Amino acid sequence: MSELTRLTIAEARDRLRKGDVTSVELTEACLGAIDRADALNAFVHKTPDIALERAKAADARIAAGDAPAMCGVPVGIKDLFCTEGVASQAGSKILQGFLPPYESTVTAQLRDAGAVMLGKLNMDEFAMGSSNETSVYGNAINPWRAKDSNADLTPGGSSGGSASAVAADLCLGATGTDTGGSIRQPAAFTGTVGLKPTYGRCSRWGIVAFASSLDQAGPMTKTVRDAAIMGAAMMGHDPKDSTSADLPVPDFEAMLTGDIRGKVIGIPKEYRMDGMPEEIETLWTRGREMLADVGAEIRDISLPHTKYALPAYYVVAPAEASSNLARYDGVRYGYRAKLDQGDGVTEMYEKTRAEGFGAEVKRRVMVGTYVLSAGFYDAYYNRARKVRALIKRDFETVFADGIDAILTPATPSAAFELGREMADPVEMYLNDVFTVTVNLAGLPGISVPAGLDKAGLPLGLQLIGRPWEEGELLNTAYALEKAAGFVAKPAEWW
């Protein structure tokens, strides 16, 4: 593997400015690494021509002295983001052949900042999954392996391809989306950093919708500093998205002092789950100690409605998905089923959706349609919305009480073997137990790699911040990252 692909975004930026390396050299190194890593199935649509064209343009900008921080940096784009003229399938057969005539706002901002798109990354179909096993492209594979085992592990989901690509040094950073943990859980499983911004910080325009009141884009990177750099380039107000916040985006990197003396970190008692593995418990305790050692005050807190978060999420998210996915019908774009003579438009809808959607997507669409139906709307959907309001109020109460950030585990386990949990959807849904509250409340959250389990697999800690205070959250994460000193990398086998 080329030493260039191991660079962080910050290191690459500094070397590009000094002229030690060109964007073309960096991009060619990444393209070579991608071609050698087909076993990981992380990149599903490669775009070498676009990449080299943008790298040349970035080198010209850098030479002219007109270069934002991301200029010349090679990144991967999750397949959920529409990219002009490049296949954008959301990991689904039903969008087969769809080449958007437009660019999502987030990828347009990265492009305009000079970032180099290497290609599109694998993901769970329509972002529905926690293991990247529902993708039409097949499983994405985690570059990490357990000690004394050759078993393929999940990179997490739904942003599994993004996490795998960053962990394996195929790109310097990647875009992800997070509806219930789809940035933070894969980051924890792969020893990378994943930032889910406050709802409304990143435009959702041009990102294929799963659950519109929960979806949020964010960066997946090798370090917290890189998350600050790439995150700032992705965020900002967009008049095309009615939920986009008209707030200035601060210079997050400049806020990374690592000084969190006097900050109050909350430890929620409700996140201490029955049957939580001892290694997760130990890591969480170590996280508390590390933050206390650098001057933070640790305080026990209560978020009493946490236990209702998972059931509420799995009512709200499928309900919104069933509405959003109604547009995929085979009429205007994407896959269309072969019809028999005499079939009408109803048969076309039915056959197209039956063949085009995978099993997990169908399950969630049916659940969503059920909870929105006339007889059950109040019993399920309205009740879930009320629970969501109570969860949001729990967080508002503790933040009003002087808490600056909340420390929790990121996941209930390390990465598990592919195929292990697919048989039981409820078992799979439990992977989101620590992350869904953040989406329900619209808060920023970040996963930071903090240690290895006894099988040598990475484990992550999650920090939850106040709304719109990504800069403060990143600085606390930076202090935790420095204290944890996580530098492990997967051994190359692919």
BAVO-39886 format. One line per field, with one value per residue (C-alpha): residue number from 1; x, y, z. Coordinates in steps of 0.25 Angstrom, whole numbers, plus 2048, in hexadecimal, padded with zeros to 3 digits. Layout:
k: NUM, ...
x: X, ...
y: Y, ...
z: Z, ...
This chain:
k: 1, 2, 3, 4, 5, 6, 7, 8, 9, 10, 11, 12, 13, 14, 15, 16, 17, 18, 19, 20, 21, 22, 23, 24, 25, 26, 27, 28, 29, 30, 31, 32, 33, 34, 35, 36, 37, 38, 39, 40, 41, 42, 43, 44, 45, 46, 47, 48, 49, 50, 51, 52, 53, 54, 55, 56, 57, 58, 59, 60, 61, 62, 63, 64, 65, 66, 67, 68, 69, 70, 71, 72, 73, 74, 75, 76, 77, 78, 79, 80, 81, 82, 83, 84, 85, 86, 87, 88, 89, 90, 91, 92, 93, 94, 95, 96, 97, 98, 99, 100, 101, 102, 103, 104, 105, 106, 107, 108, 109, 110, 111, 112, 113, 114, 115, 116, 117, 118, 119, 120, 121, 122, 123, 124, 125, 126, 127, 128, 129, 130, 131, 132, 133, 134, 135, 136, 137, 138, 139, 140, 141, 142, 143, 144, 145, 146, 147, 148, 149, 150, 151, 152, 153, 154, 155, 156, 157, 158, 159, 160, 161, 162, 163, 164, 165, 166, 167, 168, 169, 170, 171, 172, 173, 174, 175, 176, 177, 178, 179, 180, 181, 182, 183, 184, 185, 186, 187, 188, 189, 190, 191, 192, 193, 194, 195, 196, 197, 198, 199, 200, 201, 202, 203, 204, 205, 206, 207, 208, 209, 210, 211, 212, 213, 214, 215, 216, 217, 218, 219, 220, 221, 222, 223, 224, 225, 226, 227, 228, 229, 230, 231, 232, 233, 234, 235, 236, 237, 238, 239, 240, 241, 242, 243, 244, 245, 246, 247, 248, 249, 250, 251, 252, 253, 254, 255, 256, 257, 258, 259, 260, 261, 262, 263, 264, 265, 266, 267, 268, 269, 270, 271, 272, 273, 274, 275, 276, 277, 278, 279, 280, 281, 282, 283, 284, 285, 286, 287, 288, 289, 290, 291, 292, 293, 294, 295, 296, 297, 298, 299, 300, 301, 302, 303, 304, 305, 306, 307, 308, 309, 310, 311, 312, 313, 314, 315, 316, 317, 318, 319, 320, 321, 322, 323, 324, 325, 326, 327, 328, 329, 330, 331, 332, 333, 334, 335, 336, 337, 338, 339, 340, 341, 342, 343, 344, 345, 346, 347, 348, 349, 350, 351, 352, 353, 354, 355, 356, 357, 358, 359, 360, 361, 362, 363, 364, 365, 366, 367, 368, 369, 370, 371, 372, 373, 374, 375, 376, 377, 378, 379, 380, 381, 382, 383, 384, 385, 386, 387, 388, 389, 390, 391, 392, 393, 394, 395, 396, 397, 398, 399, 400, 401, 402, 403, 404, 405, 406, 407, 408, 409, 410, 411, 412, 413, 414, 415, 416, 417, 418, 419, 420, 421, 422, 423, 424, 425, 426, 427, 428, 429, 430, 431, 432, 433, 434, 435, 436, 437, 438, 439, 440, 441, 442, 443, 444, 445, 446, 447, 448, 449, 450, 451, 452, 453, 454, 455, 456, 457, 458, 459, 460, 461, 462, 463, 464, 465, 466, 467, 468, 469, 470, 471, 472, 473, 474, 475, 476, 477, 478, 479, 480, 481, 482, 483, 484, 485, 486, 487, 488, 489, 490, 491, 492, 493, 494
x: 800, 805, 809, 801, 7F4, 7F7, 7F7, 7EC, 7E5, 7EC, 7FA, 7F6, 7F1, 7FE, 807, 7FF, 801, 810, 811, 816, 80C, 801, 7F2, 7F5, 7FF, 7F6, 7EA, 7F2, 7F7, 7E8, 7E3, 7EE, 7EA, 7DB, 7DF, 7E6, 7DB, 7D0, 7CF, 7C9, 7BE, 7BF, 7BF, 7B3, 7B4, 7C2, 7C4, 7D3, 7D1, 7C9, 7D3, 7E0, 7D9, 7D5, 7E3, 7E9, 7E0, 7E3, 7F2, 7F0, 7E8, 7F2, 7FD, 7F5, 7F4, 7E5, 7E3, 7D9, 7DD, 7D6, 7DD, 7E4, 7DF, 7DA, 7CD, 7C2, 7B4, 7A9, 79F, 794, 799, 794, 7A0, 79E, 7A0, 7A5, 79D, 795, 78E, 78C, 791, 784, 780, 774, 77D, 785, 78A, 786, 790, 78C, 78C, 790, 799, 796, 799, 7A3, 7AB, 7AA, 7B0, 7BB, 7BD, 7BE, 7C7, 7D1, 7CF, 7D1, 7C6, 7CC, 7BF, 7B2, 7B2, 7AA, 79F, 793, 787, 780, 789, 781, 78A, 795, 79E, 79F, 799, 78C, 794, 791, 7A0, 7A2, 7A9, 7B3, 7BE, 7C5, 7D5, 7D6, 7D7, 7D6, 7E3, 7E5, 7D9, 7D7, 7C8, 7C2, 7BD, 7B2, 7B8, 7AA, 79F, 799, 7A6, 7AE, 7B5, 7BA, 7BF, 7C6, 7CD, 7D2, 7D7, 7DE, 7E5, 7DE, 7D9, 7DD, 7CF, 7C0, 7B2, 7A8, 79A, 794, 785, 787, 796, 79A, 7A7, 7AA, 7A8, 7B1, 7BC, 7BC, 7BD, 7C9, 7D1, 7CE, 7C7, 7B9, 7B2, 7A2, 79F, 793, 787, 786, 795, 798, 78E, 786, 783, 787, 789, 780, 776, 774, 76D, 76D, 76C, 778, 781, 78E, 79B, 7A9, 7B8, 7BF, 7CE, 7DA, 7DB, 7D3, 7DB, 7D7, 7C8, 7C9, 7CF, 7C6, 7BA, 7BB, 7BC, 7AF, 7A7, 7A0, 792, 78B, 77E, 77A, 779, 76D, 773, 781, 786, 78A, 796, 7A4, 7AE, 7BA, 7C8, 7C7, 7D6, 7DA, 7D1, 7DA, 7E2, 7E0, 7DD, 7D0, 7D4, 7C7, 7BE, 7B3, 7B1, 7A5, 7A4, 796, 792, 788, 793, 798, 790, 78D, 797, 7A1, 7AE, 7B8, 7C2, 7B8, 7B6, 7C5, 7C7, 7BC, 7C3, 7D0, 7CA, 7C4, 7D2, 7D9, 7D0, 7D1, 7E1, 7E1, 7D8, 7CA, 7C0, 7B8, 7AA, 79F, 793, 785, 77E, 772, 76B, 777, 771, 766, 76F, 771, 762, 75F, 76A, 765, 757, 75B, 766, 75E, 752, 75A, 761, 754, 750, 75D, 75F, 751, 758, 75F, 755, 75C, 755, 760, 76E, 775, 771, 764, 75F, 75C, 74C, 743, 739, 72D, 734, 730, 737, 733, 73A, 746, 747, 745, 74F, 75A, 759, 759, 765, 76C, 76C, 774, 76E, 772, 76D, 75F, 75F, 760, 757, 74C, 74E, 74E, 741, 73B, 73E, 739, 72C, 71E, 71C, 72A, 72F, 72C, 730, 73E, 742, 73C, 741, 74F, 74F, 74B, 757, 760, 75C, 75F, 76D, 770, 76C, 775, 781, 77C, 77B, 789, 78F, 787, 78D, 79B, 79F, 7A9, 7AA, 7A5, 7AE, 7A8, 7AD, 7AB, 7A7, 7A3, 7AE, 7BA, 7B8, 7B1, 7B2, 7AA, 79E, 79D, 791, 78A, 780, 77A, 777, 774, 782, 788, 77F, 786, 793, 78D, 78A, 794, 792, 784, 781, 78A, 782, 775, 779, 781, 78E, 79C, 7A4, 7B2, 7B8, 7C7, 7CF, 7D4, 7DA, 7DA, 7D2, 7D9, 7D8, 7DF, 7D3, 7D1, 7C7, 7C1, 7BC, 7B0, 7B0, 7A2, 7A3, 799, 792, 79A, 7A6, 7AE, 7BB, 7BA, 7B7, 7C2, 7CC, 7C7, 7C9, 7D7, 7DA, 7D5, 7DC, 7E9, 7E7, 7E3, 7EF, 7E9, 7F3, 7EF, 7ED, 7E8, 7F2, 7F1, 7EB, 7E3
y: 800, 80E, 817, 822, 81B, 81A, 829, 830, 83C, 846, 840, 83F, 84E, 852, 84A, 84F, 85D, 85B, 855, 848, 840, 843, 840, 837, 82F, 82D, 82A, 81F, 819, 818, 812, 808, 804, 803, 7FA, 7F1, 7F0, 7EA, 7DF, 7EA, 7EE, 7FC, 804, 800, 80A, 80F, 81C, 81D, 827, 831, 82F, 832, 83E, 844, 841, 849, 855, 854, 855, 861, 868, 864, 86A, 877, 878, 877, 86A, 867, 85C, 850, 854, 848, 83E, 831, 82D, 822, 825, 81C, 817, 81E, 82C, 82F, 832, 838, 82E, 824, 817, 81A, 80E, 80F, 801, 7FC, 7F5, 7FE, 80A, 801, 80A, 817, 822, 82F, 83C, 844, 844, 843, 850, 849, 842, 850, 857, 84D, 84E, 85D, 85C, 854, 846, 83B, 830, 822, 81B, 817, 80E, 802, 803, 7FC, 7FD, 80B, 80C, 801, 7F8, 7F7, 7EE, 7F1, 7E4, 7EA, 7F0, 7EC, 7EC, 7E1, 7E3, 7ED, 7E7, 7EC, 7ED, 7E9, 7DA, 7D4, 7CD, 7BF, 7C0, 7C2, 7C5, 7D1, 7DB, 7E6, 7F4, 7F9, 800, 806, 80E, 801, 804, 812, 80C, 800, 80A, 814, 809, 802, 80F, 80E, 81D, 828, 82A, 826, 82C, 824, 826, 823, 820, 818, 816, 813, 81C, 819, 80A, 807, 811, 809, 7FC, 800, 809, 816, 823, 825, 833, 834, 843, 84A, 847, 853, 856, 84E, 84F, 843, 848, 83D, 833, 827, 828, 81D, 824, 833, 838, 82F, 82E, 837, 836, 837, 834, 827, 829, 823, 82E, 838, 844, 83E, 83D, 84C, 850, 847, 84A, 859, 857, 84F, 858, 865, 86A, 866, 86D, 860, 859, 85E, 858, 85E, 867, 875, 876, 879, 86D, 870, 86C, 85F, 85C, 869, 865, 858, 85C, 84F, 858, 853, 857, 85B, 854, 84B, 83E, 836, 827, 822, 816, 811, 80D, 803, 7F7, 7E9, 7E0, 7EB, 7E4, 7E6, 7EC, 7F7, 7FA, 7FB, 804, 80D, 80E, 811, 81C, 822, 822, 827, 833, 836, 835, 840, 849, 846, 845, 837, 837, 82C, 830, 82A, 829, 822, 81F, 818, 80B, 80F, 814, 808, 804, 813, 813, 807, 80D, 81B, 817, 80C, 815, 820, 815, 810, 81E, 821, 814, 815, 81D, 811, 80B, 808, 813, 81E, 818, 80C, 7FE, 7F9, 7EB, 7E3, 7E3, 7D8, 7DB, 7E2, 7E7, 7F5, 800, 7FA, 7ED, 7F5, 7FC, 7EF, 7E7, 7F2, 7F4, 7E5, 7E3, 7F0, 7F1, 7E7, 7E0, 7EA, 7F6, 7EE, 7EB, 7F9, 7FF, 7F5, 7F9, 807, 806, 7FE, 808, 814, 80C, 812, 808, 809, 817, 81B, 80E, 80E, 81A, 825, 81E, 81D, 82C, 82F, 826, 82D, 83A, 835, 830, 83D, 844, 83A, 840, 84E, 84D, 847, 852, 85D, 857, 85A, 84D, 851, 843, 835, 828, 81B, 80E, 80F, 800, 7F5, 7EC, 7EC, 7E8, 7DB, 7D0, 7D2, 7CA, 7C8, 7D2, 7D3, 7C7, 7D0, 7DE, 7E2, 7DD, 7E6, 7F2, 7F1, 7F6, 804, 804, 80F, 817, 819, 823, 82D, 82D, 82D, 83A, 840, 841, 840, 834, 82E, 820, 820, 814, 811, 803, 7F4, 7E9, 7DB, 7D7, 7E3, 7EA, 7F9, 7FF, 80D, 817, 820, 82F, 836, 846, 851, 855, 85E, 85C, 853, 85B, 859, 84A, 848, 84F, 845, 839, 83F, 83E, 830, 82C, 831, 82A, 81D, 81D, 813, 811, 802, 7FF, 7F2, 7E9, 7E8, 7DB, 7E0
z: 800, 7FC, 808, 802, 804, 813, 814, 81C, 815, 81E, 81A, 80B, 80B, 811, 808, 7FC, 800, 802, 7F4, 7FA, 7F2, 7E8, 7E8, 7DC, 7E3, 7EF, 7E6, 7DE, 7EB, 7F0, 7E3, 7E3, 7F1, 7ED, 7E2, 7EB, 7F5, 7EE, 7F8, 802, 7F8, 7FD, 7F0, 7E7, 7DC, 7DA, 7D3, 7CF, 7C4, 7CC, 7D7, 7CF, 7C8, 7D6, 7DB, 7CF, 7D2, 7E1, 7DE, 7D5, 7E1, 7EB, 7E2, 7E0, 7EF, 7EF, 7F7, 802, 80C, 804, 7F7, 7F1, 7FB, 7F6, 7FC, 7FA, 7F9, 7FF, 7F4, 7FB, 7F6, 7E8, 7DF, 7D1, 7C6, 7D0, 7D4, 7E1, 7E5, 7F4, 7F4, 7EE, 7E1, 7E0, 7DC, 7D2, 7C7, 7CD, 7CA, 7D1, 7C8, 7D5, 7E0, 7EF, 7F7, 800, 7F4, 7ED, 7F9, 7F9, 7EA, 7EB, 7F6, 7ED, 7F3, 7EA, 7E8, 7E7, 7E5, 7EC, 7F8, 7FC, 806, 80C, 802, 804, 811, 818, 81F, 82A, 823, 814, 811, 80A, 7FE, 7EF, 7EE, 7F8, 806, 809, 811, 81D, 81B, 829, 82D, 83B, 840, 83B, 831, 822, 824, 81D, 826, 824, 823, 829, 821, 81A, 817, 816, 809, 80F, 81C, 815, 80A, 815, 81E, 813, 80E, 800, 802, 80C, 810, 80C, 80D, 815, 819, 827, 829, 836, 837, 829, 82A, 839, 839, 82D, 832, 83F, 838, 82F, 839, 832, 835, 832, 834, 833, 833, 839, 831, 827, 826, 819, 80E, 80A, 7FC, 7F2, 7FC, 7FA, 806, 810, 81C, 819, 828, 82C, 820, 821, 819, 820, 81E, 820, 822, 829, 834, 83B, 834, 827, 82B, 82E, 821, 818, 821, 81F, 810, 810, 819, 816, 813, 806, 802, 7FA, 807, 810, 81C, 81A, 825, 821, 82A, 828, 828, 831, 82F, 836, 835, 83B, 847, 84A, 856, 85E, 86A, 871, 87F, 886, 87C, 882, 87C, 87F, 880, 87E, 887, 87D, 873, 87D, 876, 87B, 875, 870, 86D, 878, 86E, 86A, 879, 87B, 86F, 874, 882, 87C, 873, 880, 886, 87A, 879, 888, 887, 87D, 886, 883, 88E, 88D, 892, 892, 88B, 887, 87A, 87F, 871, 86B, 86C, 862, 858, 850, 84E, 84B, 841, 83A, 839, 834, 82A, 823, 822, 81B, 813, 80E, 809, 803, 7FB, 7F5, 7EA, 7E5, 7DB, 7CE, 7C7, 7C5, 7C9, 7CE, 7CD, 7C6, 7C7, 7BA, 7B9, 7B3, 7A8, 7AE, 7BA, 7BE, 7C6, 7D3, 7CF, 7CB, 7D9, 7E0, 7D8, 7D7, 7E6, 7EA, 7E1, 7E3, 7F3, 7FC, 807, 812, 80A, 808, 817, 81B, 810, 815, 824, 820, 818, 823, 82E, 825, 822, 826, 832, 838, 835, 844, 84A, 844, 83C, 844, 851, 84B, 848, 856, 85C, 852, 858, 866, 862, 85D, 86A, 872, 86A, 86B, 87A, 87D, 873, 87B, 888, 883, 87C, 870, 86A, 86D, 86C, 868, 861, 852, 850, 859, 853, 849, 83B, 839, 82E, 822, 821, 830, 833, 826, 82A, 835, 831, 840, 844, 839, 83D, 84B, 845, 845, 854, 857, 84B, 847, 853, 84C, 83F, 846, 84D, 841, 849, 844, 848, 845, 846, 84A, 84A, 858, 859, 854, 85A, 85D, 84F, 84A, 844, 846, 850, 850, 85A, 856, 85A, 859, 858, 85A, 84D, 843, 84C, 843, 846, 855, 852, 849, 853, 85E, 854, 851, 860, 861, 854, 859, 867, 861, 857, 84D, 842, 83E, 82F, 829, 823, 814, 80F, 804
